[in-house]
Amino acid sequence: MRHIIIGAGAAGISAAGEIRRLRPEDEIVVVSRDDQVHSRCMLHKYLSGERTAQGINFVPENFFEDNRIQWISGRSMTGLDCAGKRALFDGDSYLEFDRLLIATGAYYLVPPIPGFRESENVYGFRDLCDAQAIDRAAEKGSKAVIVGSGLVGMDAAYALMERGIKPAVVEMADRILPLQLDGDAAGEYQQRFEAHGCRFFLSAKAADTRRDGAGRITAVVLDDGTELECDFVIVAAGVRPEVRFLQNCGVQVDRSIQVDEYLRTTVPDVYAAGDVCGLSGIWPNAMKQGITAARNMCGLSERYEDTYAMKNTMNFFGLPALCLGDINRVGPDTQVIVEEDSRVYRKALVENGRLKAILLLGDISASGIFQYLIKNEVPLPCCDRDIFRLTFADFYGFDKESGKYLWNAG
């Protein structure tokens, strides 16, 4: 049997390894646009100079050779011939398949600001090729504008600051990291970034640009008329699943590829995993999806059930943070529990006796239980500040007859 995998990210690589484990004699071909396997979670380490390109590779050096996997790099899928079971590629080439996994991830959005889509000094920060392009542009002392202050934007800002560049960050919300943190936690990070020279323009929009004779952007103009001089721009304003090549081929696409619980698309023998199917944008879940899809491609019948994706971790300037759930969703029946001292800030949202979200800043140790409680909607044994000191032991009882510990959660 011939398995074709499109994409060499977390989902694609995990799938390839699992197929080889299950089907030692099958043919496996991985096709990717990038010419090097890399962790996009580590791109900021490359841009800052802390790691080399090889240093953010997440597979063993001889992964493809040792697993007898053919890897075709530098190629992009352009279409799908369902009747002929062929994946089509640039250059009018194709590969026939028995099973196909689409794990093409997502691409960054460039907002419709004059000059942004035409200028050669506007970059995304999604793949290694993006980071390499920024690396070539980021000379010490150069000026950079970053549009968007989510995790990608702040990773880029932190990496540039490690190189001696003090960027200007433009954010439409009234605080940085608006989807990941609340105002208090975001303020702690903003103070640290500003102390190291980063400038923030909040509740602001990039509205226009100034360009030189070659069409390169020399300044970003905000909606209030403020001009931010720059040598290059990084766009970190959101992503979309990479489904642009799936036109009129039978694969049902909404915003993302539609899959069933077995990660099958609407076309027989075609599967999808990772960002492209919109189930979860976090790395561990993409790996799980790749493994689950691989098992089903090999004839097993395994459901993918871990769709919980509201988890964010970060660590800037030695200050770690973890947020589970939507910490900014406070309704009329939400109990807000806050604990703060000179070292830590903790915030929990509880509704109907169940934990809905939690934010930990400064100390994120022993936090594994909170994701379990939120995902499984486990009733809490407490509803005050003791919630921050819960452990799995709080959900065990003792059976006097058998002498065994019993799990009481739920």
C-alpha positions as CSV (number, residue, x, y, z in Angstrom):
1,M,0.0,0.0,0.0
2,R,1.2,3.5,-0.8
3,H,0.7,6.3,1.7
4,I,1.2,9.9,0.6
5,I,1.5,12.5,3.4
6,I,1.4,16.2,2.5
7,G,3.2,18.2,5.1
8,A,6.2,17.6,7.4
9,G,5.0,19.3,10.5
10,A,3.8,17.7,13.8
11,A,0.9,15.9,12.2
12,G,2.6,14.7,9.1
13,I,5.8,13.5,10.7
14,S,3.9,11.7,13.5
15,A,1.7,10.0,11.0
16,A,4.7,8.8,8.9
17,G,6.3,7.3,12.0
18,E,3.2,5.6,13.1
19,I,2.4,4.1,9.6
20,R,5.9,2.7,9.5
21,R,5.5,1.1,12.9
22,L,2.2,-0.5,11.9
23,R,3.0,-1.4,8.3
24,P,6.7,-2.2,7.9
25,E,6.4,-3.0,4.2
26,D,4.2,-0.2,3.0
27,E,5.5,2.7,0.9
28,I,5.5,6.1,2.6
29,V,6.1,9.4,0.8
30,V,6.2,12.7,2.6
31,V,5.9,15.9,0.5
32,S,6.5,19.3,2.0
33,R,7.0,22.9,0.9
34,D,9.8,23.4,3.4
35,D,13.2,21.8,2.8
36,Q,13.8,21.1,6.5
37,V,11.8,19.6,9.2
38,H,11.3,22.1,12.0
39,S,9.2,23.0,15.0
40,R,7.3,26.2,14.4
41,C,7.1,26.5,18.2
42,M,10.9,27.1,18.2
43,L,11.1,29.6,15.4
44,H,11.8,32.4,17.8
45,K,14.8,30.5,19.1
46,Y,16.2,30.4,15.6
47,L,15.5,34.1,14.9
48,S,17.1,35.2,18.2
49,G,20.2,33.2,17.3
50,E,19.8,30.9,20.3
51,R,19.5,27.9,18.0
52,T,20.5,27.0,14.4
53,A,18.1,25.7,11.8
54,Q,19.2,22.2,12.6
55,G,18.7,23.0,16.3
56,I,14.9,23.3,15.8
57,N,14.6,20.0,13.9
58,F,12.3,17.8,16.0
59,V,13.2,14.4,14.4
60,P,16.4,12.3,14.6
61,E,19.0,13.1,12.0
62,N,18.4,10.0,9.9
63,F,14.6,9.7,10.5
64,F,13.6,9.3,6.9
65,E,16.4,6.9,6.0
66,D,16.0,4.8,9.1
67,N,12.3,4.5,8.6
68,R,12.5,4.0,4.8
69,I,10.4,7.1,4.1
70,Q,10.8,9.0,0.9
71,W,10.9,12.7,1.5
72,I,10.2,15.1,-1.4
73,S,10.9,18.7,-0.2
74,G,10.3,22.0,-1.8
75,R,7.1,21.0,-3.5
76,S,3.5,22.2,-2.9
77,M,0.3,20.4,-3.5
78,T,-1.8,22.2,-6.1
79,G,-4.8,19.9,-6.5
80,L,-6.4,16.5,-6.0
81,D,-7.7,14.1,-8.6
82,C,-10.1,12.0,-6.6
83,A,-11.1,9.6,-9.4
84,G,-7.5,8.8,-10.3
85,K,-6.4,8.9,-6.6
86,R,-3.6,11.3,-7.5
87,A,-2.1,14.2,-5.6
88,L,-1.2,17.0,-8.0
89,F,1.9,19.2,-7.5
90,D,3.4,22.3,-9.0
91,G,5.1,21.6,-12.3
92,D,2.3,19.4,-13.5
93,S,3.6,16.4,-11.6
94,Y,1.6,14.0,-9.5
95,L,1.8,11.1,-7.1
96,E,-0.7,8.2,-7.0
97,F,-1.8,7.0,-3.6
98,D,-3.8,4.3,-1.8
99,R,-4.2,6.5,1.2
100,L,-3.6,10.3,1.4
101,L,-3.1,12.4,4.5
102,I,-3.4,16.2,4.1
103,A,-1.4,17.9,6.9
104,T,-0.6,21.2,5.2
105,G,-1.1,23.3,8.3
106,A,-2.0,26.9,8.0
107,Y,-0.7,30.1,6.4
108,Y,-0.4,33.6,7.8
109,L,-2.8,36.4,6.8
110,V,-1.7,39.7,5.4
111,P,-4.2,42.4,6.2
112,P,-5.4,44.6,3.3
113,I,-3.3,47.6,4.2
114,P,-1.8,49.5,1.3
115,G,1.6,48.1,0.5
116,F,1.5,45.1,2.8
117,R,0.7,42.6,0.1
118,E,3.1,44.0,-2.5
119,S,6.2,45.0,-0.6
120,E,9.1,42.6,-0.4
121,N,10.0,43.7,3.2
122,V,6.8,42.4,4.8
123,Y,7.1,39.0,6.4
124,G,5.1,36.4,8.2
125,F,6.5,34.3,11.0
126,R,5.0,30.9,10.5
127,D,7.6,28.7,8.9
128,L,11.4,28.4,8.8
129,C,11.6,30.1,5.5
130,D,9.8,33.1,7.1
131,A,12.3,33.2,9.9
132,Q,15.2,32.9,7.5
133,A,13.9,35.8,5.5
134,I,13.5,37.9,8.7
135,D,17.0,36.8,9.7
136,R,18.5,38.3,6.5
137,A,16.6,41.6,7.0
138,A,17.2,42.0,10.8
139,E,20.5,43.8,10.9
140,K,21.5,45.2,14.3
141,G,20.0,48.6,14.7
142,S,17.4,48.2,12.1
143,K,13.8,49.3,12.8
144,A,10.9,46.8,12.8
145,V,7.2,47.1,13.1
146,I,5.2,44.0,14.2
147,V,1.4,44.0,13.5
148,G,-0.3,41.8,16.1
149,S,0.6,41.0,19.7
150,G,-0.6,37.5,20.1
151,L,1.9,34.7,20.9
152,V,3.5,34.8,17.4
153,G,3.9,38.5,17.5
154,M,5.4,38.6,21.0
155,D,7.7,35.6,20.1
156,A,9.0,37.7,17.2
157,A,9.4,40.8,19.3
158,Y,11.3,38.9,22.0
159,A,13.6,37.3,19.4
160,L,14.4,40.6,17.7
161,M,15.2,42.2,21.1
162,E,17.6,39.4,21.7
163,R,19.4,40.6,18.6
164,G,19.5,44.2,19.7
165,I,16.4,45.4,17.7
166,K,13.7,47.3,19.6
167,P,10.5,46.8,17.7
168,A,7.3,48.7,17.7
169,V,4.2,46.5,18.2
170,V,0.8,47.5,16.9
171,E,-2.3,45.9,18.5
172,M,-6.0,46.6,17.9
173,A,-7.0,45.4,21.4
174,D,-6.3,47.5,24.5
175,R,-3.6,45.1,25.8
176,I,-1.0,42.6,24.5
177,L,-1.7,38.9,24.2
178,P,-5.5,39.7,24.3
179,L,-6.6,36.1,23.6
180,Q,-4.2,34.4,26.0
181,L,-4.2,36.6,29.1
182,D,-6.3,39.0,31.1
183,G,-5.4,42.7,31.6
184,D,-3.4,42.2,34.8
185,A,-1.2,39.4,33.4
186,A,-0.7,41.1,30.1
187,G,0.3,44.3,32.0
188,E,3.1,42.4,33.7
189,Y,4.6,41.3,30.4
190,Q,4.1,44.6,28.8
191,Q,6.2,46.3,31.6
192,R,9.0,43.8,31.0
193,F,9.0,44.3,27.3
194,E,8.9,48.1,27.6
195,A,11.8,48.0,30.1
196,H,13.9,46.4,27.4
197,G,13.0,48.9,24.8
198,C,9.9,47.5,23.0
199,R,7.2,50.1,22.1
200,F,3.5,49.3,22.1
201,F,0.7,51.0,20.2
202,L,-2.5,49.6,21.7
203,S,-6.1,50.2,20.5
204,A,-4.5,51.1,17.2
205,K,-4.7,49.9,13.6
206,A,-2.2,50.0,10.8
207,A,-4.0,52.0,8.2
208,D,-1.5,53.0,5.5
209,T,2.2,52.9,4.6
210,R,5.0,55.1,3.3
211,R,7.1,53.4,0.5
212,D,10.3,54.2,-1.3
213,G,10.9,54.3,-5.0
214,A,11.4,50.5,-5.0
215,G,8.1,49.9,-3.3
216,R,9.6,48.9,0.0
217,I,7.8,50.1,3.2
218,T,9.7,52.7,5.1
219,A,6.9,53.6,7.6
220,V,3.6,52.2,8.8
221,V,0.9,54.8,9.4
222,L,-1.6,54.2,12.2
223,D,-5.2,55.2,12.1
224,D,-4.5,58.2,14.3
225,G,-1.8,59.5,11.9
226,T,1.2,58.2,13.9
227,E,4.1,57.1,11.6
228,L,6.3,54.3,12.6
229,E,9.5,54.2,10.6
230,C,10.8,50.8,9.7
231,D,13.2,48.7,7.7
232,F,10.8,45.7,7.6
233,V,7.4,44.6,8.9
234,I,6.3,41.4,10.5
235,V,2.7,40.4,10.2
236,A,1.3,38.3,13.1
237,A,-2.4,39.0,12.7
238,G,-3.8,35.5,12.3
239,V,-3.7,32.4,10.2
240,R,-6.0,30.3,8.0
241,P,-5.9,26.6,7.3
242,E,-4.0,25.9,4.1
243,V,-6.8,24.6,1.9
244,R,-6.4,26.9,-1.1
245,F,-5.4,24.0,-3.4
246,L,-8.6,22.0,-2.7
247,Q,-10.9,23.4,-5.4
248,N,-13.7,21.3,-7.0
249,C,-12.2,18.0,-5.9
250,G,-14.9,16.6,-3.6
251,V,-13.2,17.3,-0.3
252,Q,-15.6,19.3,1.8
253,V,-14.0,22.5,2.9
254,D,-15.6,25.2,5.1
255,R,-13.0,27.4,6.8
256,S,-11.0,24.1,7.2
257,I,-11.2,20.6,5.9
258,Q,-14.2,18.8,7.3
259,V,-13.4,15.5,8.9
260,D,-15.3,12.9,10.8
261,E,-14.3,11.4,14.2
262,Y,-11.8,9.1,12.4
263,L,-10.2,12.1,10.6
264,R,-11.6,11.0,7.3
265,T,-12.5,13.6,4.8
266,T,-15.6,13.4,2.5
267,V,-13.4,11.6,-0.1
268,P,-12.7,7.9,0.4
269,D,-9.1,7.2,1.5
270,V,-8.3,10.9,2.0
271,Y,-7.6,12.0,5.6
272,A,-6.6,15.3,7.2
273,A,-4.8,16.2,10.5
274,G,-3.4,19.2,12.2
275,D,-4.2,22.9,11.7
276,V,-5.7,22.1,8.3
277,C,-8.7,20.5,9.8
278,G,-9.3,23.1,12.4
279,L,-9.7,20.8,15.4
280,S,-6.9,22.2,17.4
281,G,-4.0,24.6,16.8
282,I,-1.6,23.3,19.6
283,W,1.4,21.1,18.9
284,P,0.6,18.0,21.1
285,N,-2.9,17.8,19.6
286,A,-1.5,17.9,16.0
287,M,0.8,15.0,16.9
288,K,-2.2,13.0,18.3
289,Q,-4.2,13.7,15.2
290,G,-1.4,12.5,13.0
291,I,-1.0,9.3,14.9
292,T,-4.8,8.7,14.9
293,A,-5.1,9.4,11.2
294,A,-2.2,7.0,10.5
295,R,-3.8,4.2,12.4
296,N,-7.0,4.6,10.5
297,M,-5.1,4.8,7.2
298,C,-3.6,1.4,8.2
299,G,-7.1,-0.2,8.6
300,L,-7.6,0.3,12.4
301,S,-10.7,2.0,13.6
302,E,-9.8,4.7,16.2
303,R,-11.7,7.8,17.1
304,Y,-10.0,11.1,17.7
305,E,-11.5,12.7,20.8
306,D,-9.1,15.2,22.2
307,T,-10.5,18.4,20.7
308,Y,-9.7,20.7,23.6
309,A,-7.4,23.4,22.3
310,M,-7.7,26.3,24.7
311,K,-4.3,26.0,26.3
312,N,-1.5,28.6,26.1
313,T,1.9,28.6,27.8
314,M,4.6,31.3,27.5
315,N,7.8,32.4,29.2
316,F,9.2,35.9,28.6
317,F,12.0,37.4,30.7
318,G,11.9,34.4,33.0
319,L,8.2,34.9,33.8
320,P,6.2,31.8,33.0
321,A,2.4,31.8,32.4
322,L,-0.2,29.2,31.7
323,C,-3.8,29.8,30.6
324,L,-6.5,27.1,30.2
325,G,-9.9,28.0,28.8
326,D,-11.2,31.5,28.0
327,I,-10.0,33.6,31.0
328,N,-11.8,36.7,29.6
329,R,-15.3,35.1,29.3
330,V,-17.0,36.3,32.5
331,G,-20.8,35.8,32.5
332,P,-23.4,36.8,35.1
333,D,-23.1,33.4,36.8
334,T,-19.3,33.3,36.8
335,Q,-17.4,33.3,40.1
336,V,-14.0,35.0,39.7
337,I,-11.4,33.8,42.2
338,V,-8.1,35.8,42.3
339,E,-5.0,35.2,44.4
340,E,-1.9,37.5,44.1
341,D,1.3,38.2,45.9
342,S,4.8,39.5,45.0
343,R,5.7,36.4,43.0
344,V,2.5,34.9,41.5
345,Y,-0.9,35.9,40.1
346,R,-3.6,33.3,39.9
347,K,-7.1,33.6,38.5
348,A,-9.9,31.1,38.2
349,L,-13.4,31.2,36.6
350,V,-16.0,28.9,38.1
351,E,-19.5,28.3,36.9
352,N,-22.0,25.9,38.5
353,G,-19.3,24.4,40.7
354,R,-17.1,23.6,37.8
355,L,-13.8,25.1,36.7
356,K,-14.1,26.9,33.3
357,A,-10.8,28.7,33.0
358,I,-7.6,29.3,35.0
359,L,-4.6,31.6,34.6
360,L,-1.3,31.1,36.4
361,L,1.5,33.7,36.2
362,G,4.8,33.3,37.9
363,D,4.4,29.6,39.0
364,I,2.8,27.1,36.7
365,S,4.0,24.0,38.6
366,A,1.5,21.2,39.5
367,S,-0.9,22.5,36.9
368,G,-1.7,19.2,35.2
369,I,-4.9,18.7,37.1
370,F,-6.6,21.9,35.9
371,Q,-6.7,20.9,32.3
372,Y,-8.3,17.6,33.3
373,L,-10.9,19.3,35.5
374,I,-11.8,21.8,32.7
375,K,-11.9,19.2,29.9
376,N,-14.0,16.7,31.8
377,E,-16.2,19.3,33.6
378,V,-15.4,17.7,37.0
379,P,-17.4,19.1,40.0
380,L,-15.1,20.9,42.4
381,P,-14.8,20.0,46.0
382,C,-14.2,23.6,46.9
383,C,-15.0,27.0,45.4
384,D,-12.6,29.5,47.1
385,R,-8.8,30.1,46.9
386,D,-8.1,26.5,47.8
387,I,-8.9,25.8,44.2
388,F,-5.3,26.7,43.4
389,R,-4.0,24.0,45.6
390,L,-6.1,21.1,44.3
391,T,-4.3,17.9,43.4
392,F,-5.6,14.6,42.0
393,A,-5.5,13.3,45.6
394,D,-8.5,15.5,46.4
395,F,-10.7,13.4,44.2
396,Y,-9.9,10.0,45.8
397,G,-11.9,8.4,48.5
398,F,-11.3,5.4,50.7
399,D,-13.4,2.2,50.5
400,K,-13.5,0.8,54.0
401,E,-14.5,-2.7,52.8
402,S,-11.8,-3.2,50.1
403,G,-9.2,-0.9,51.5
404,K,-8.7,0.6,48.1
405,Y,-8.6,4.2,47.0
406,L,-11.6,5.2,44.7
407,W,-11.7,7.9,42.1
408,N,-14.7,10.2,43.0
409,A,-14.5,12.8,40.3
410,G,-17.6,13.4,38.2
